[in-house]
Amino acid sequence: MKKSIFIILIVIGLGLPIFVWAQGILSGPLVPCGTAINPNPCTLCDIFKVAKNIIDFLLLIIFFVATIFIVIGGIRMLTSAGSPEHVDRGKRMITAAIVGVIIALVSWILLAELFIALVGEQTAEGGNVEQGFPWPWNEIQCTGGGITPPPEIPPSGSELVYCVCEYSNNQINATLISGYEDNWYNCQQRCTSSSSTTYCAATFTGEANLYCALGSSSSLSRQTACMLRQRSYERVGTSCYDTFNNCNNAIDNQFRSTCYVDGNLMCHCNTDAPEGLTDPCTSSGLPLAIFKYSEGRFVSCYNNVLTCSSRVGIGCDFCRLGCPSGEVPPPAPQWCTRSSSKTWPIAGINPNQRGDASGVLANFLDCLYLQPDMDTGHPITSISDDRLCNNTCIFSGGTCSTACSHVCSSAHYGCGPSSFCYGYSYAVDIDIANGSTDEEADVNHAAYNCAQTLWGATIKCLGPSNDPANHNNHVHISISAARGCGCDSVGANQACKQ
């Protein structure tokens, strides 16, 4: 009796985990594309996905068959009625099944050790992955049409590197990878499916395609819409209906092409208009109208993924490839071509730089040059960049040429193309004679007063006293952090002083 109970417990203990595991393995079809469930065309990437699915399925079969053999062997032992021959057959079946499972597991371990021996074990030093296979060896990582080799040649200089996440419903997000000795290598290590919660949007669900891209990559120059994650509604047709039956018939017949999106019904009949719409049917005899809803409310359109990604969490909730019909991105900035009636004093720069000042910077400079501490002895030496005027400073994607006077993400350029402030300047350089700390203090005081008067905010002032290596003969004033542009944050000992 005790032996029978022991065998039954072994069978249950081995069988239940196998069936639970099988449920996860068989959660999707062996072929992930070109089917009724997923009609998307197959790519080279899907060939490797099929290979992985087959391997997983064969492993499932091994464990499933082993479980069946153990069950049959146990039954033979339980029903042997004392026959040594039946008991021996049952033992041999159980032994063979266990040996088969052990061989499969040992093979798995040997493969893992082989990969570690060939490429080294993945380790982390100070939070940075130093070496090793770039993803778990038993996972097939592929993007788009192939396996994850870099989509472009790794950067040889200082070009910016991004981890790009594309996921359901054409949603996309790009995250800058920086702060490492080799940003490209670290992107390859980190930008994998196991990091989707880090590099995709906060509300990401489902499968994601992650890959590394340079700032100049064509994959980042696609038109992108900034969206809010709330439903938006629109009226369908102009008719009102007396019953739900008549209203639903209109959806299925008259407005079918409008109301069904990818096979999903996006319209409904209602007696009350959704928030934001005027109730079109107030007659008691015809109270029903048709409304269509969309998941996501359009905010603005951009010419590239980086600009949209920089707005997530500030002006929108997520980015989606493509813009609604009729919506166009703002035009490319026309540096040094915008005339201005402003008369702020300048020294050695193109007068058209005055027109490159953003509206808030123009208000700030109007205030600045009314302060008692300021006079014509403190002219402006930079708002944007004269090299933008003669086209020697050129922006491409998220980077700029080495001929530019400032770094690509400078507030003089509106924090660069990845910022929604790009196209206008949010910084100004004020000349101080011979690096005088007294004149630096005057400019600081005037800038502090204007920032407090206009916005009640702290802004950045860099000069000979706190950054002599880069600003030894002028004061660099940046208002970008106070206006939410995403660059030039005010660090310790960098704020304009009273």
VENSUL-V748723 format. One record per residue. SS is DSSP state (a for helix, b for strand, c for the rest). PHI is phi in degrees with one decimal (999 if undefined). NEAR is the number of other ideal C-beta (glycine too) atoms within 8 Angstrom. Layout:
ss=SS phi=PHI near=NEAR
ss=SS phi=PHI near=NEAR
This chain:
ss=c phi=999 near=4
ss=a phi=-63.2 near=5
ss=a phi=-64.6 near=7
ss=a phi=-63.3 near=8
ss=a phi=-62.5 near=8
ss=a phi=-62.8 near=8
ss=a phi=-66.4 near=11
ss=a phi=-61.4 near=9
ss=a phi=-64.3 near=8
ss=a phi=-64.0 near=10
ss=a phi=-60.9 near=12
ss=a phi=-65.1 near=8
ss=a phi=-62.1 near=8
ss=a phi=-82.8 near=11
ss=a phi=-74.2 near=10
ss=a phi=-60.2 near=8
ss=a phi=-60.0 near=8
ss=a phi=-63.6 near=11
ss=a phi=-68.5 near=8
ss=a phi=-64.7 near=8
ss=a phi=-64.4 near=10
ss=a phi=-60.5 near=11
ss=a phi=-60.6 near=8
ss=a phi=-70.8 near=7
ss=a phi=-65.9 near=10
ss=c phi=-94.7 near=8
ss=c phi=-73.0 near=5
ss=c phi=-143.2 near=5
ss=c phi=-72.4 near=7
ss=c phi=-63.1 near=6
ss=c phi=-99.9 near=10
ss=c phi=-87.5 near=9
ss=c phi=-150.7 near=10
ss=c phi=63.8 near=8
ss=c phi=-121.3 near=8
ss=c phi=-64.9 near=3
ss=c phi=-71.9 near=4
ss=c phi=-131.5 near=8
ss=c phi=-77.2 near=5
ss=c phi=-59.8 near=6
ss=c phi=-63.6 near=5
ss=c phi=-77.2 near=8
ss=c phi=-126.3 near=10
ss=a phi=-57.1 near=9
ss=a phi=-56.9 near=12
ss=a phi=-68.6 near=11
ss=a phi=-61.0 near=9
ss=a phi=-72.5 near=11
ss=a phi=-65.4 near=11
ss=a phi=-62.8 near=11
ss=a phi=-59.5 near=9
ss=a phi=-65.5 near=10
ss=a phi=-62.4 near=12
ss=a phi=-65.7 near=9
ss=a phi=-61.4 near=8
ss=a phi=-61.4 near=9
ss=a phi=-66.3 near=11
ss=a phi=-64.4 near=8
ss=a phi=-63.0 near=10
ss=a phi=-61.2 near=12
ss=a phi=-61.0 near=8
ss=a phi=-58.2 near=11
ss=a phi=-69.7 near=13
ss=a phi=-66.7 near=10
ss=a phi=-64.0 near=10
ss=a phi=-61.7 near=13
ss=a phi=-63.2 near=13
ss=a phi=-60.7 near=8
ss=a phi=-63.9 near=12
ss=a phi=-65.7 near=15
ss=a phi=-62.9 near=10
ss=a phi=-63.3 near=10
ss=a phi=-61.0 near=15
ss=a phi=-65.1 near=14
ss=a phi=-63.1 near=9
ss=a phi=-61.3 near=13
ss=a phi=-69.6 near=13
ss=a phi=-70.2 near=8
ss=c phi=-102.4 near=7
ss=c phi=-70.8 near=11
ss=c phi=53.0 near=5
ss=c phi=86.7 near=4
ss=c phi=-74.6 near=7
ss=a phi=-59.7 near=7
ss=a phi=-66.3 near=6
ss=a phi=-66.1 near=12
ss=a phi=-62.3 near=11
ss=a phi=-66.0 near=8
ss=a phi=-64.0 near=10
ss=a phi=-61.9 near=15
ss=a phi=-62.8 near=10
ss=a phi=-65.7 near=9
ss=a phi=-64.2 near=13
ss=a phi=-63.4 near=12
ss=a phi=-62.3 near=8
ss=a phi=-62.4 near=9
ss=a phi=-64.6 near=14
ss=a phi=-66.0 near=10
ss=a phi=-62.4 near=8
ss=a phi=-62.0 near=11
ss=a phi=-63.8 near=11
ss=a phi=-62.5 near=8
ss=a phi=-60.7 near=8
ss=a phi=-62.1 near=11
ss=a phi=-67.7 near=8
ss=a phi=-64.3 near=8
ss=a phi=-60.4 near=8
ss=a phi=-59.5 near=9
ss=a phi=-65.7 near=8
ss=a phi=-63.2 near=8
ss=a phi=-63.1 near=10
ss=a phi=-60.4 near=10
ss=a phi=-66.5 near=8
ss=a phi=-63.9 near=8
ss=a phi=-62.9 near=10
ss=a phi=-63.9 near=11
ss=a phi=-67.2 near=5
ss=a phi=-79.6 near=5
ss=a phi=-116.6 near=7
ss=c phi=89.2 near=6
ss=c phi=-84.2 near=6
ss=c phi=-70.5 near=10
ss=c phi=-127.9 near=8
ss=b phi=-128.3 near=8
ss=b phi=-122.9 near=6
ss=c phi=60.7 near=4
ss=c phi=89.8 near=4
ss=b phi=-100.9 near=8
ss=b phi=-75.7 near=10
ss=c phi=-90.1 near=8
ss=c phi=-158.4 near=8
ss=c phi=113.6 near=11
ss=c phi=-63.3 near=9
ss=c phi=-70.7 near=8
ss=c phi=-153.3 near=10
ss=c phi=-51.9 near=6
ss=c phi=-59.3 near=8
ss=c phi=-89.1 near=6
ss=c phi=-107.5 near=8
ss=c phi=-100.9 near=8
ss=c phi=-96.4 near=10
ss=b phi=-142.7 near=11
ss=b phi=-132.6 near=10
ss=c phi=58.0 near=9
ss=c phi=-101.4 near=5
ss=b phi=-164.4 near=10
ss=b phi=-74.8 near=9
ss=c phi=-72.9 near=12
ss=c phi=-61.1 near=5
ss=c phi=-53.0 near=9
ss=c phi=-71.1 near=10
ss=c phi=-151.4 near=7
ss=c phi=-68.6 near=5
ss=c phi=-56.4 near=7
ss=c phi=-66.6 near=10
ss=c phi=-97.2 near=4
ss=c phi=-119.6 near=4
ss=c phi=-103.5 near=4
ss=c phi=-63.6 near=9
ss=c phi=-71.2 near=12
ss=b phi=-119.7 near=15
ss=b phi=-128.3 near=17
ss=b phi=-94.0 near=15
ss=b phi=-106.3 near=17
ss=b phi=-118.9 near=16
ss=b phi=-112.3 near=10
ss=b phi=-141.0 near=14
ss=a phi=-54.6 near=6
ss=a phi=59.0 near=6
ss=a phi=62.3 near=7
ss=b phi=-80.3 near=13
ss=b phi=-147.4 near=15
ss=b phi=-150.7 near=13
ss=b phi=-124.5 near=13
ss=b phi=-122.3 near=11
ss=b phi=-68.4 near=8
ss=b phi=-103.9 near=13
ss=c phi=-147.0 near=7
ss=c phi=90.4 near=3
ss=c phi=-113.7 near=9
ss=c phi=-62.9 near=2
ss=c phi=-130.4 near=6
ss=a phi=-65.2 near=12
ss=a phi=-64.4 near=11
ss=a phi=-61.2 near=9
ss=a phi=-67.4 near=12
ss=a phi=-63.9 near=13
ss=a phi=-60.8 near=11
ss=a phi=-74.2 near=10
ss=a phi=-100.2 near=11
ss=c phi=-84.1 near=13
ss=c phi=-129.7 near=11
ss=a phi=-60.4 near=10
ss=a phi=-70.3 near=6
ss=a phi=-110.0 near=11
ss=a phi=-62.2 near=12
ss=a phi=-70.4 near=5
ss=a phi=-87.5 near=7
ss=a phi=-105.3 near=11
ss=c phi=-99.9 near=11
ss=c phi=-65.5 near=12
ss=c phi=-60.5 near=3
ss=c phi=-98.0 near=7
ss=c phi=-59.1 near=12
ss=c phi=-139.4 near=4
ss=c phi=86.1 near=6
ss=c phi=-89.4 near=6
ss=c phi=-132.0 near=11
ss=b phi=-109.5 near=9
ss=b phi=-110.9 near=15
ss=b phi=-156.6 near=12
ss=b phi=-95.7 near=13
ss=b phi=-146.7 near=13
ss=b phi=-79.4 near=11
ss=c phi=-60.0 near=13
ss=c phi=-90.9 near=9
ss=c phi=-63.9 near=12
ss=a phi=-65.7 near=5
ss=a phi=-66.6 near=10
ss=a phi=-98.3 near=16
ss=c phi=-100.1 near=9
ss=c phi=-82.3 near=10
ss=c phi=-64.7 near=11
ss=b phi=-137.7 near=16
ss=b phi=-103.5 near=17
ss=b phi=-89.9 near=14
ss=b phi=-124.9 near=13
ss=b phi=-95.2 near=8
ss=b phi=-87.3 near=8
ss=b phi=-125.2 near=6
ss=b phi=-73.6 near=9
ss=b phi=-117.5 near=9
ss=b phi=-124.8 near=13
ss=b phi=-144.8 near=8
ss=b phi=-77.4 near=12
ss=b phi=-109.7 near=11
ss=b phi=72.7 near=8
ss=b phi=-122.6 near=4
ss=b phi=-85.2 near=7
ss=b phi=-115.8 near=10
ss=b phi=-129.3 near=14
ss=c phi=-89.0 near=8
ss=c phi=-132.3 near=7
ss=a phi=-62.8 near=8
ss=a phi=-62.1 near=6
ss=a phi=-66.8 near=10
ss=a phi=-65.8 near=13
ss=a phi=-67.0 near=9
ss=a phi=-63.1 near=8
ss=a phi=-66.0 near=13
ss=a phi=-61.9 near=15
ss=a phi=-73.7 near=6
ss=c phi=-110.4 near=7
ss=c phi=-71.8 near=6
ss=c phi=-117.6 near=12
ss=a phi=-59.4 near=9
ss=a phi=-64.6 near=5
ss=a phi=-82.8 near=8
ss=a phi=-87.2 near=13
ss=b phi=-105.7 near=10
ss=b phi=-117.8 near=6
ss=c phi=52.9 near=4
ss=c phi=82.8 near=4
ss=b phi=-102.8 near=6
ss=b phi=-76.5 near=7
ss=c phi=-111.0 near=9
ss=b phi=-116.1 near=13
ss=b phi=-150.4 near=7
ss=b phi=-97.0 near=12
ss=b phi=-150.5 near=9
ss=c phi=-86.0 near=6
ss=c phi=-118.3 near=5
ss=c phi=-74.3 near=11
ss=c phi=-60.8 near=10
ss=c phi=-57.5 near=4
ss=c phi=97.4 near=4
ss=c phi=-116.1 near=11
ss=c phi=-83.3 near=4
ss=c phi=-64.6 near=8
ss=c phi=-86.0 near=10
ss=c phi=-122.7 near=11
ss=c phi=-101.8 near=5
ss=c phi=-71.1 near=7
ss=c phi=-66.0 near=3
ss=c phi=-83.7 near=5
ss=c phi=-131.7 near=8
ss=c phi=-88.1 near=10
ss=b phi=-100.7 near=15
ss=b phi=-133.3 near=15
ss=b phi=-100.9 near=17
ss=b phi=-125.7 near=15
ss=b phi=-110.1 near=12
ss=b phi=-117.6 near=11
ss=b phi=-126.9 near=10
ss=b phi=-82.2 near=6
ss=b phi=115.8 near=13
ss=b phi=-106.5 near=9
ss=b phi=-65.8 near=12
ss=b phi=-112.4 near=10
ss=b phi=-158.6 near=9
ss=b phi=-116.4 near=12
ss=b phi=-132.2 near=14
ss=c phi=-81.6 near=7
ss=c phi=-148.1 near=14
ss=a phi=-70.2 near=16
ss=a phi=-64.8 near=14
ss=a phi=-62.6 near=15
ss=a phi=-64.5 near=15
ss=a phi=-60.2 near=13
ss=a phi=-68.5 near=11
ss=a phi=-89.0 near=15
ss=b phi=-62.9 near=13
ss=c phi=90.4 near=4
ss=c phi=-111.9 near=9
ss=c phi=-117.3 near=7
ss=b phi=-155.8 near=13
ss=c phi=-102.4 near=10
ss=b phi=-160.9 near=12
ss=b phi=-114.6 near=17
ss=b phi=-131.3 near=12
ss=b phi=-62.3 near=12
ss=b phi=85.7 near=8
ss=c phi=-119.8 near=10
ss=c phi=-57.2 near=7
ss=c phi=-56.5 near=3
ss=c phi=91.3 near=4
ss=c phi=-93.3 near=8
ss=c phi=-127.0 near=5
ss=c phi=-67.2 near=8
ss=c phi=-63.7 near=4
ss=c phi=-64.2 near=5
ss=c phi=-62.4 near=5
ss=c phi=-61.4 near=8
ss=c phi=-106.0 near=7
ss=c phi=-60.6 near=9
ss=c phi=62.6 near=13
ss=c phi=-117.7 near=6
ss=c phi=-95.5 near=8
ss=c phi=-72.9 near=5
ss=c phi=-143.7 near=9
ss=c phi=-90.3 near=4
ss=c phi=-68.8 near=9
ss=c phi=-122.6 near=4
ss=c phi=-55.8 near=8
ss=c phi=-66.3 near=9
ss=b phi=-127.8 near=11
ss=c phi=-144.1 near=8
ss=c phi=72.4 near=4
ss=c phi=-130.0 near=11
ss=c phi=-63.4 near=7
ss=a phi=-58.2 near=6
ss=a phi=-67.8 near=12
ss=a phi=-61.4 near=18
ss=a phi=-58.4 near=11
ss=a phi=-73.1 near=10
ss=a phi=-84.5 near=13
ss=b phi=-69.6 near=15
ss=c phi=-64.0 near=11
ss=a phi=-57.6 near=7
ss=a phi=-71.3 near=10
ss=a phi=-68.4 near=15
ss=a phi=-61.7 near=11
ss=a phi=-62.3 near=9
ss=a phi=-64.3 near=13
ss=a phi=-68.7 near=13
ss=a phi=-58.7 near=9
ss=a phi=-66.9 near=12
ss=a phi=-59.4 near=11
ss=c phi=-83.4 near=9
ss=c phi=-101.8 near=6
ss=c phi=-76.4 near=11
ss=c phi=-60.0 near=4
ss=c phi=-75.4 near=7
ss=c phi=-103.3 near=11
ss=c phi=-153.0 near=4
ss=c phi=-67.0 near=5
ss=c phi=-78.7 near=6
ss=c phi=-120.8 near=12
ss=c phi=-75.9 near=10
ss=b phi=-84.7 near=15
ss=b phi=-108.8 near=11
ss=b phi=-166.6 near=13
ss=c phi=-112.0 near=14
ss=c phi=-111.3 near=11
ss=c phi=-167.4 near=14
ss=a phi=-61.2 near=10
ss=a phi=-73.9 near=10
ss=a phi=-72.0 near=12
ss=a phi=-68.8 near=11
ss=c phi=-100.8 near=6
ss=c phi=64.2 near=6
ss=c phi=-88.4 near=7
ss=c phi=-98.4 near=12
ss=c phi=-126.1 near=8
ss=b phi=-95.8 near=11
ss=b phi=-138.9 near=7
ss=c phi=63.4 near=13
ss=c phi=-101.7 near=13
ss=b phi=-125.5 near=10
ss=b phi=-129.4 near=10
ss=c phi=-72.0 near=9
ss=c phi=-69.2 near=3
ss=c phi=-75.3 near=7
ss=c phi=-68.6 near=13
ss=c phi=-76.6 near=8
ss=c phi=-121.1 near=9
ss=c phi=-66.8 near=5
ss=c phi=-57.2 near=12
ss=c phi=-93.4 near=9
ss=c phi=-64.8 near=12
ss=a phi=-66.2 near=15
ss=a phi=-62.8 near=12
ss=a phi=-107.1 near=16
ss=c phi=67.4 near=15
ss=c phi=71.1 near=16
ss=c phi=86.0 near=14
ss=c phi=-60.8 near=10
ss=c phi=-78.6 near=13
ss=c phi=-107.3 near=14
ss=c phi=-69.4 near=9
ss=c phi=-85.2 near=14
ss=c phi=-58.3 near=13
ss=c phi=116.4 near=7
ss=c phi=-136.8 near=12
ss=b phi=-88.4 near=15
ss=c phi=-122.9 near=17
ss=b phi=-147.1 near=15
ss=b phi=-146.8 near=13
ss=b phi=-108.0 near=13
ss=b phi=-109.8 near=12
ss=b phi=-71.1 near=11
ss=c phi=-129.6 near=15
ss=a phi=-62.6 near=7
ss=a phi=54.5 near=5
ss=a phi=67.4 near=10
ss=c phi=-64.9 near=8
ss=a phi=-70.2 near=8
ss=a phi=-67.5 near=6
ss=a phi=-69.1 near=11
ss=a phi=-61.3 near=14
ss=a phi=-65.2 near=9
ss=a phi=-63.1 near=11
ss=a phi=-64.7 near=17
ss=a phi=-56.7 near=13
ss=a phi=-63.6 near=13
ss=a phi=-65.1 near=13
ss=a phi=-65.5 near=14
ss=a phi=-60.5 near=13
ss=a phi=-61.0 near=11
ss=a phi=-69.9 near=12
ss=a phi=-63.6 near=16
ss=a phi=-70.0 near=9
ss=a phi=-67.4 near=6
ss=a phi=-79.8 near=10
ss=c phi=-130.8 near=7
ss=c phi=62.8 near=4
ss=c phi=-122.8 near=8
ss=c phi=-94.8 near=7
ss=c phi=-124.6 near=15
ss=b phi=-94.6 near=14
ss=b phi=-131.7 near=16
ss=b phi=-118.1 near=11
ss=c phi=-154.8 near=14
ss=c phi=-59.5 near=11
ss=c phi=-78.8 near=6
ss=c phi=-121.6 near=7
ss=c phi=-154.5 near=10
ss=c phi=-64.9 near=8
ss=c phi=-66.9 near=4
ss=c phi=-113.3 near=7
ss=c phi=-138.6 near=12
ss=c phi=-92.7 near=8
ss=c phi=-130.4 near=8
ss=b phi=-156.5 near=12
ss=b phi=-109.4 near=14
ss=b phi=-90.8 near=14
ss=b phi=-112.8 near=14
ss=b phi=-120.9 near=12
ss=c phi=-106.2 near=14
ss=c phi=-62.8 near=15
ss=c phi=-64.7 near=13
ss=c phi=-69.3 near=10
ss=c phi=-103.0 near=11
ss=c phi=77.0 near=6
ss=c phi=-78.9 near=14
ss=c phi=96.9 near=10
ss=c phi=-144.1 near=12
ss=c phi=57.4 near=13
ss=c phi=-64.5 near=6
ss=c phi=-88.0 near=9
ss=c phi=-88.5 near=6
ss=c phi=-61.9 near=3
ss=c phi=61.6 near=5
ss=c phi=-117.7 near=10
ss=b phi=-75.8 near=9
ss=c phi=-61.7 near=12
ss=c phi=-101.5 near=8
ss=c phi=-71.3 near=4
